Amino acid sequence: MDESTGRERGQPQGKKKQPRKVSPRYLENAALHYLKRYSATVSQLKTVLMRRVDRSLRFHGGERTEALGWVNALVEKLVRNGLVNDQAYAETKAHSLRASGRSARVIAQKLKLKGVAKEVVEQKVAEASAEVSEEAAARIWARKKRLGPFRRDLKTRPDNRQRDLAAMARAGFSFAMAKKIIDGSADEPSPSF
């Protein structure tokens, strides 16, 4: 393999590798390979598989509706076998985002973008918020980003107040919460998990 380009020797430069012809077996192998590497929702997996289908159909031709049927059947099989589980994905993602100091708004938005159902999003955000409160998450975020009372140079704190409040707002926290954290002290009790 050529080290500088990452291409096989003898492969003409500028030509893309041709996609394989799509089949149920090929789609299953692709899905299993993807799921080995990434945790995914039903929606994400369908998107990944349909990208492969579309690429293959552009090159080899064929019937998109037939391939769509294969993708839907495969995803149903993977859900039945427990390899794709939106509930588990949402729970894991919500708890990890909350522990890293993300607001309930941001968590809900990220889960919705991944294709998780609205009811599941609301349930998992509520569960994550029960473990780590919005205030505790805001303190974690401010500490990570060195905002307000967590600045290295506390002399610059008044000059950067508006900037810090804006950063907290962009992170999805309410104005009241941002003001409480930015105007508070770093000595307040740390959030417990």
C-alpha positions as CSV (number, residue, x, y, z in Angstrom):
1,M,0.0,0.0,0.0
2,D,1.2,3.5,-0.8
3,E,1.9,5.2,2.5
4,S,1.4,8.8,1.3
5,T,-2.1,8.3,-0.2
6,G,-3.4,5.2,1.5
7,R,-4.2,3.5,-1.8
8,E,-3.4,0.1,-3.1
9,R,-0.5,0.0,-5.6
10,G,-1.7,-0.1,-9.2
11,Q,-5.0,1.6,-8.4
12,P,-5.2,4.7,-10.6
13,Q,-5.2,7.9,-8.7
14,G,-8.5,9.8,-8.8
15,K,-10.7,6.8,-9.4
16,K,-13.0,5.7,-6.6
17,K,-13.4,2.1,-5.6
18,Q,-16.6,0.7,-7.2
19,P,-19.3,-0.2,-4.7
20,R,-20.4,-3.8,-4.4
21,K,-23.7,-4.9,-5.8
22,V,-26.2,-4.8,-3.0
23,S,-27.8,-8.0,-1.7
24,P,-29.5,-9.1,1.6
25,R,-26.3,-10.9,2.7
26,Y,-24.1,-7.8,1.8
27,L,-26.4,-5.5,3.8
28,E,-26.4,-7.8,6.8
29,N,-22.6,-8.0,6.8
30,A,-22.4,-4.2,6.5
31,A,-24.9,-3.7,9.3
32,L,-23.1,-6.1,11.6
33,H,-19.7,-4.5,10.9
34,Y,-21.2,-1.1,11.6
35,L,-22.8,-2.2,14.8
36,K,-19.5,-3.7,16.0
37,R,-17.9,-0.3,15.8
38,Y,-20.8,2.0,16.8
39,S,-23.9,2.1,18.9
40,A,-26.7,3.1,16.7
41,T,-30.5,3.8,16.6
42,V,-32.8,2.3,14.1
43,S,-32.9,5.5,12.2
44,Q,-29.1,5.8,12.1
45,L,-28.7,2.2,10.9
46,K,-31.3,2.7,8.2
47,T,-29.5,5.8,7.0
48,V,-26.1,4.1,6.8
49,L,-27.6,1.1,4.9
50,M,-29.6,3.3,2.5
51,R,-26.4,5.3,1.7
52,R,-24.8,2.0,0.6
53,V,-27.9,1.0,-1.3
54,D,-28.0,4.3,-3.2
55,R,-24.3,4.2,-4.0
56,S,-24.7,0.6,-5.3
57,L,-27.8,1.4,-7.4
58,R,-26.2,4.4,-9.0
59,F,-23.3,2.2,-10.2
60,H,-25.0,-1.2,-10.8
61,G,-28.6,-0.2,-11.3
62,G,-31.5,-2.1,-9.8
63,E,-34.8,-1.6,-8.0
64,R,-34.7,0.8,-4.9
65,T,-38.0,-0.5,-3.5
66,E,-36.6,-4.1,-3.4
67,A,-33.5,-2.9,-1.6
68,L,-35.6,-0.8,0.8
69,G,-37.6,-4.0,1.7
70,W,-34.3,-5.8,2.4
71,V,-33.1,-2.9,4.7
72,N,-36.4,-2.8,6.6
73,A,-36.5,-6.6,7.1
74,L,-32.9,-6.6,8.2
75,V,-33.5,-3.8,10.7
76,E,-36.5,-5.6,12.1
77,K,-34.4,-8.7,12.6
78,L,-31.7,-6.8,14.3
79,V,-34.2,-5.1,16.7
80,R,-35.8,-8.5,17.4
81,N,-32.3,-10.0,18.2
82,G,-31.5,-7.0,20.5
83,L,-28.6,-5.7,18.4
84,V,-30.4,-2.4,17.9
85,N,-32.2,-0.9,20.8
86,D,-33.3,2.8,20.8
87,Q,-34.3,2.6,24.5
88,A,-30.8,1.4,25.6
89,Y,-29.1,3.8,23.2
90,A,-31.1,6.8,24.5
91,E,-30.5,5.9,28.2
92,T,-26.7,5.5,27.7
93,K,-26.4,8.7,25.7
94,A,-28.5,10.8,28.0
95,H,-26.6,9.6,31.1
96,S,-23.2,10.2,29.6
97,L,-24.1,13.6,28.3
98,R,-25.6,14.6,31.6
99,A,-22.6,13.5,33.5
100,S,-20.4,15.6,31.2
101,G,-22.5,18.7,32.1
102,R,-24.9,19.0,29.2
103,S,-28.3,20.6,29.7
104,A,-31.6,18.8,29.3
105,R,-32.3,20.9,26.1
106,V,-29.0,19.8,24.5
107,I,-29.5,16.1,25.5
108,A,-33.1,16.1,24.1
109,Q,-31.9,17.8,20.8
110,K,-29.1,15.3,20.3
111,L,-31.3,12.3,20.9
112,K,-34.0,13.7,18.5
113,L,-31.4,14.2,15.8
114,K,-30.4,10.5,16.2
115,G,-34.0,9.5,15.4
116,V,-35.1,8.5,18.9
117,A,-38.9,8.8,19.5
118,K,-40.1,11.8,21.4
119,E,-41.6,9.8,24.3
120,V,-38.4,7.9,24.8
121,V,-36.4,11.2,24.7
122,E,-38.6,12.7,27.4
123,Q,-38.4,9.6,29.6
124,K,-34.6,9.3,29.3
125,V,-33.9,13.0,29.8
126,A,-36.1,12.9,33.0
127,E,-34.2,9.8,34.3
128,A,-30.8,11.5,33.6
129,S,-32.0,14.7,35.3
130,A,-33.1,12.7,38.4
131,E,-29.5,11.5,38.8
132,V,-27.7,14.8,38.0
133,S,-29.8,18.0,38.5
134,E,-29.7,20.9,36.0
135,E,-27.8,23.0,38.4
136,A,-25.2,20.3,39.0
137,A,-24.8,19.9,35.2
138,A,-24.4,23.7,34.8
139,R,-21.7,23.7,37.4
140,I,-19.9,20.8,35.7
141,W,-20.1,22.7,32.3
142,A,-18.9,25.9,33.8
143,R,-15.9,24.2,35.5
144,K,-15.0,22.3,32.2
145,K,-15.2,25.5,30.2
146,R,-13.6,27.7,32.9
147,L,-16.5,30.1,33.1
148,G,-17.4,32.5,36.0
149,P,-16.0,31.4,39.3
150,F,-13.9,28.7,37.6
151,R,-11.7,31.2,35.6
152,R,-8.0,30.9,36.0
153,D,-7.7,34.6,36.5
154,L,-10.5,35.7,38.8
155,K,-9.6,39.4,38.2
156,T,-11.0,39.1,34.6
157,R,-14.3,37.6,35.9
158,P,-16.3,40.9,35.8
159,D,-15.1,41.8,32.4
160,N,-16.1,38.4,31.0
161,R,-19.5,38.1,32.7
162,Q,-21.6,38.7,29.6
163,R,-19.4,36.3,27.5
164,D,-19.8,33.6,30.2
165,L,-23.5,34.1,30.4
166,A,-23.7,33.7,26.6
167,A,-21.6,30.6,26.7
168,M,-24.0,29.1,29.3
169,A,-27.0,30.0,27.1
170,R,-25.4,28.4,24.0
171,A,-25.0,25.3,26.1
172,G,-28.7,25.2,26.7
173,F,-29.0,26.5,30.2
174,S,-31.7,29.0,31.2
175,F,-30.7,32.6,31.9
176,A,-31.6,32.2,35.6
177,M,-29.4,29.1,35.9
178,A,-26.5,30.7,34.0
179,K,-26.7,33.8,36.2
180,K,-26.8,31.7,39.4
181,I,-23.7,29.7,38.3
182,I,-21.7,32.6,36.8
183,D,-22.4,34.9,39.7
184,G,-21.9,32.2,42.3
185,S,-18.7,30.9,43.9
186,A,-16.6,27.9,43.1
187,D,-16.7,26.8,46.7
188,E,-20.3,25.6,46.5
189,P,-20.7,21.8,47.0
190,S,-19.7,19.7,44.1
191,P,-22.4,17.6,42.4
192,S,-22.6,14.0,43.5
193,F,-23.4,11.2,41.2
